Amino acid sequence: MSAPSSGPVIAVTSGEPAGVGPEICLRLADWALDERLPARIVVLADRSLLAERAQALRLPCRLRDWQAGLSPQAGTVDVLHLPLIAAVTPGRLDAANSPYVLALLDRALDGCQSGQFAAMVTAPVHKGVINDAGIPFSGHTEYLAEKTATPRVVMMLAGGGLRVALVTTHLPLREVPAAVTQGAVEETLRILHREMAAKYGIACPRILVAGLNPHAGEGGYLGHEEIGVITPVLERLRGEGMTLLGPLPADTMFSPPVLERGDCVLAMYHDQGLTALKYASFGQGINVTLGLPIIRTSVDHGTALELAGSGRADPGSLRVAIEQAIEMVQRMAAPVDRVARAAQASAGKSVRA
């Protein structure tokens, strides 16, 4: 069984070699054909690593060196080989392979920027071991922003009927209030508004905006960021025509009556927004980086070292990330019917749709 070689190419980076990334990539062998995906998938990894993991897990898949124009084949994973630096034991981190992990990202990014790939989808990496190698690294989002010279990008997770974007990402909690500035909130909202149209086809998105403090500051009694930082930005952007609800108390923002009023949520910091989303969608959610000059999606989970090599890792999130990347490629390639999309948004499509 094979499929035509035409269609966009999606680059999938296999992530931390000691984690579950290699094996969830191996489980893409028949899936793309079974789902009749209108795209080709290439896995960026060390070929010998994939072969060893497939043999250990008794996965009946064949590895083939990727070439442009090849048609997908049943039971086959197309591999763009990049060599490991050190041998890998599942579940055991080795900082020596950190440059390899970043080389996977760099190659996928280069391919996206050159037009060789239409999008990149990333399996999980381990931030700690990359930093242990002496390479400052706070996450895919920040790394890709720096590599593409993008001043600000937005991390958004989607799943379980939710879309949740963040003003701040991987910061210690004590540093969050100082990072929630008018400039940061405004830039994030502008990117979110623009990308909801470009990547999700919602021309006039309704954005639910969280406050920073409990009860959204309770009129200043529990903090002043809502009054001095967030509200002025919302008022200014509403004047430009954006539909913004908030600042809302984060503890009730994820209730169904509130979610039905919006197309996406903007949280001020990582756990404020992502706890609810991961509860609703863990294993099926995805991470999307908004604001980049390329399309990038990712799994919503970590390296799961305790599962590596066990055969129990769930490829669900990776598959959803690939499907969403393909949909974004198609949407951005098609002419934008803003009138139709505005009508769709105003007809009541909610964040839980």
C-alpha positions in Angstrom: 0.0 0.0 0.0 1.4 3.4 -0.9 0.3 7.0 -1.4 1.2 9.6 -3.9 4.4 11.5 -3.2 2.8 14.9 -3.6 1.7 17.0 -0.6 3.5 18.9 2.1 6.4 17.4 4.1 6.1 17.5 7.8 9.4 17.1 9.7 9.2 15.3 13.1 12.1 15.7 15.5 12.5 12.7 17.7 13.7 14.6 20.8 15.6 13.4 23.8 17.0 10.0 22.7 16.8 8.5 26.2 13.1 9.4 26.4 9.9 8.2 24.7 10.4 10.4 21.6 12.1 7.7 19.4 9.4 5.1 20.1 6.4 7.3 19.6 8.0 8.3 16.2 8.3 4.6 15.3 4.6 4.2 15.8 3.9 6.5 12.9 4.8 3.7 10.5 1.3 2.8 9.3 -0.7 5.6 10.9 -0.3 8.3 8.2 -1.4 5.9 5.5 -4.3 4.4 7.6 -5.5 8.0 8.2 -5.0 9.0 4.6 -3.1 12.1 5.7 -2.5 14.5 2.8 1.2 14.9 3.7 4.4 13.1 3.9 6.2 12.6 7.3 9.9 12.4 7.8 11.4 11.6 11.2 14.7 13.3 12.2 16.7 10.9 14.3 19.8 8.7 14.4 18.7 5.7 12.3 20.6 3.2 14.5 18.8 4.5 17.6 15.4 3.9 15.9 16.5 0.5 14.7 17.6 -0.6 18.2 14.5 0.7 19.8 12.3 -1.0 17.2 14.1 -4.3 17.7 13.8 -4.0 21.5 10.1 -3.3 21.3 9.5 -5.8 18.6 7.9 -3.2 16.4 7.5 -4.6 12.8 8.5 -1.4 11.0 11.0 -0.8 8.3 13.3 2.2 8.3 14.0 4.0 5.0 16.4 6.9 4.2 14.2 9.8 3.4 14.4 11.4 0.0 12.2 14.1 -1.5 9.6 12.6 -3.9 9.3 9.2 -2.2 5.8 7.9 -1.7 4.9 6.7 1.8 4.9 2.9 2.2 3.1 0.7 4.6 5.1 -0.3 7.7 7.8 2.2 6.8 9.3 5.1 8.7 11.2 7.6 6.5 14.2 8.8 8.4 16.5 11.8 7.9 19.6 10.5 9.7 21.5 12.7 12.1 24.2 10.9 14.2 24.2 10.5 17.9 27.2 11.6 19.9 27.1 8.9 22.6 25.3 5.5 23.0 21.9 5.6 24.5 20.2 3.6 27.3 16.5 4.2 27.5 15.6 6.1 30.6 19.1 7.3 31.3 20.0 10.9 30.4 23.5 11.7 29.0 24.4 15.4 28.5 26.8 14.3 25.8 23.9 14.0 23.4 22.5 17.5 24.1 24.1 18.9 20.9 22.5 16.1 18.9 19.0 17.1 20.3 19.6 20.7 19.2 20.9 19.5 15.9 17.5 17.9 15.2 15.8 21.2 15.9 18.2 23.1 13.8 17.9 20.8 10.8 14.1 20.8 10.9 14.1 24.6 11.2 16.5 25.0 8.3 14.2 22.8 6.2 11.1 24.9 7.1 12.9 28.1 6.3 14.1 26.8 3.0 10.7 25.5 2.0 11.9 21.8 2.1 9.5 21.2 4.9 6.0 22.7 5.4 6.1 22.4 9.2 8.0 20.9 12.1 6.5 18.8 14.9 8.6 18.2 17.9 8.8 15.2 20.3 9.9 16.1 23.9 13.3 17.3 25.0 14.7 17.4 28.5 15.6 21.0 29.4 17.7 20.0 32.5 20.1 17.7 30.7 20.7 20.4 27.9 21.6 22.9 30.6 23.8 20.3 32.2 25.8 20.2 29.0 26.5 23.9 29.5 24.0 25.1 26.8 21.4 27.6 28.2 18.0 26.3 27.2 14.6 27.1 28.6 12.4 25.4 26.0 11.5 24.8 22.4 9.5 28.0 22.3 12.3 30.3 23.4 14.9 28.4 21.3 13.0 28.7 18.1 12.3 32.4 18.7 16.0 33.1 19.1 16.9 31.1 16.1 14.4 32.9 13.9 15.2 36.3 15.4 11.5 36.6 16.4 11.1 39.3 19.1 8.1 37.6 20.8 6.4 34.3 20.3 3.4 32.9 22.1 3.1 29.5 23.6 -0.4 28.1 23.2 -1.6 24.6 24.1 -4.7 23.1 22.6 -6.7 20.1 23.5 -9.8 18.9 25.3 -11.8 21.6 23.5 -9.5 24.3 25.0 -7.0 26.7 23.5 -4.8 28.4 26.2 -2.0 30.9 25.4 0.5 32.3 27.8 1.9 35.8 28.5 4.9 34.3 30.3 6.2 30.8 29.8 9.1 29.1 31.7 9.8 31.5 34.5 10.1 30.9 38.3 6.8 32.0 39.9 8.5 34.8 41.8 9.6 36.4 38.5 6.2 36.4 36.9 4.7 39.7 38.2 7.6 41.7 36.9 7.3 40.1 33.5 3.6 40.8 33.2 4.0 44.3 31.7 1.7 46.3 29.5 4.0 45.7 26.6 4.1 41.9 27.1 0.3 41.6 27.4 -0.3 43.8 24.4 2.2 42.0 22.2 0.9 38.6 23.2 -2.7 39.6 22.5 -1.8 41.0 19.0 0.0 37.8 18.1 -2.8 35.6 19.5 -5.4 37.6 17.6 -3.5 37.5 14.3 -2.6 33.8 14.6 -6.1 32.7 15.5 -7.1 34.0 12.1 -4.2 32.7 10.2 -3.8 29.2 11.8 -7.4 28.5 13.0 -9.5 30.4 10.6 -11.3 32.6 13.2 -11.0 36.1 11.8 -12.5 37.9 14.9 -11.5 35.7 17.8 -13.1 36.3 21.2 -10.3 36.1 23.8 -10.8 35.4 27.5 -8.1 37.2 29.5 -7.1 36.1 33.0 -6.1 38.4 35.8 -2.8 37.7 37.5 -4.0 37.7 41.1 -6.7 35.7 43.0 -10.1 37.0 42.1 -8.5 39.2 39.5 -7.2 41.4 42.2 -10.6 42.0 43.8 -10.6 45.7 43.0 -7.0 46.2 44.2 -7.3 44.5 47.5 -5.4 41.4 46.3 -3.0 43.1 43.9 -2.9 46.0 41.4 -1.7 44.4 38.2 -5.2 44.1 36.9 -5.9 47.8 37.4 -2.5 49.1 36.4 -1.3 46.7 33.7 -3.9 44.4 32.2 -7.1 46.6 32.0 -5.4 49.5 30.2 -4.2 47.2 27.5 -7.6 45.6 27.1 -9.3 48.9 26.8 -6.8 50.1 24.2 -7.2 47.0 22.1 -10.9 47.0 22.4 -10.8 50.4 20.9 -9.1 48.9 17.8 -11.9 46.3 17.5 -10.6 43.3 19.4 -13.1 41.3 21.4 -11.5 40.8 24.8 -13.2 39.6 28.0 -11.5 40.3 31.2 -9.5 40.5 33.3 -11.3 37.4 34.6 -10.6 35.4 37.9 -8.6 32.4 36.9 -10.3 30.1 39.3 -13.7 30.4 37.5 -12.5 31.2 34.0 -12.4 27.5 33.0 -16.0 26.9 33.9 -18.3 26.0 31.0 -20.4 29.2 31.1 -17.4 31.4 30.8 -15.6 29.2 28.2 -18.6 29.3 25.9 -18.1 33.1 25.6 -14.6 32.8 24.0 -12.5 31.1 21.3 -9.3 31.0 23.3 -7.9 31.9 26.7 -4.9 34.0 27.6 -3.3 33.2 30.9 -0.7 35.2 32.6 1.7 32.4 33.6 2.4 28.7 32.9 0.5 26.8 35.6 -2.4 29.2 35.7 -3.5 28.2 32.3 -2.0 24.8 31.6 -3.2 22.9 34.7 -6.8 23.1 33.5 -5.9 22.3 29.9 -3.7 19.3 30.7 -6.4 17.9 33.1 -8.8 18.1 30.2 -6.6 16.8 27.4 -3.4 15.1 28.7 -2.2 12.6 26.0 -4.2 14.3 23.3 -3.2 17.9 23.7 -0.6 19.8 21.7 1.7 22.8 22.0 1.6 25.4 19.2 4.2 28.2 18.9 2.4 31.3 17.6 4.3 34.2 16.0 7.1 32.3 14.3 7.7 32.6 10.6 7.2 28.8 10.4 4.5 26.3 11.6 5.6 24.4 14.7 3.5 22.1 16.9 4.6 19.7 19.6 3.4 17.1 22.0 2.0 18.3 25.4 4.1 15.9 27.5 7.6 15.4 28.6 10.3 12.8 27.9 8.7 10.3 30.3 12.0 8.6 31.1 10.2 6.1 33.3 8.3 4.8 30.2 11.2 4.8 27.7 11.8 1.4 26.3 8.7 -0.1 27.9 6.5 0.0 24.8 3.8 1.7 26.9 4.3 5.3 25.6 1.2 6.7 24.0 1.8 8.4 20.6 -1.6 10.1 20.7 -0.4 13.6 21.3 2.3 13.3 18.6 -0.4 12.2 16.1 -2.7 15.1 17.0 0.3 17.5 16.7 1.0 16.2 13.2 -2.7 16.4 12.2 -3.0 20.0 13.5 0.2 21.0 11.6 -1.2 19.7 8.4 -4.4 21.6 8.9 -2.5 24.8 9.5 -0.4 24.2 6.4 -3.6 23.8 4.3 -5.4 26.7 5.9 -2.5 29.1 5.4 -2.1 28.0 1.8 -5.7 28.6 1.0 -7.2 32.0 0.2 -8.5 33.7 3.3 -12.3 34.3 3.2 -12.4 36.8 6.0 -16.1 37.5 5.6 -17.0 33.9 6.0 -14.7 33.3 8.9 -16.0 36.4 10.7 -19.5 35.1 10.3 -18.4 31.7 11.6 -16.8 33.3 14.7 -19.8 35.5 15.4 -22.1 32.5 15.1 -20.9 31.4 18.5 -17.9 29.1 18.0 -16.6 28.8 21.6 -13.2 27.9 23.1 -14.7 24.5 23.9 -15.7 23.8 20.3 
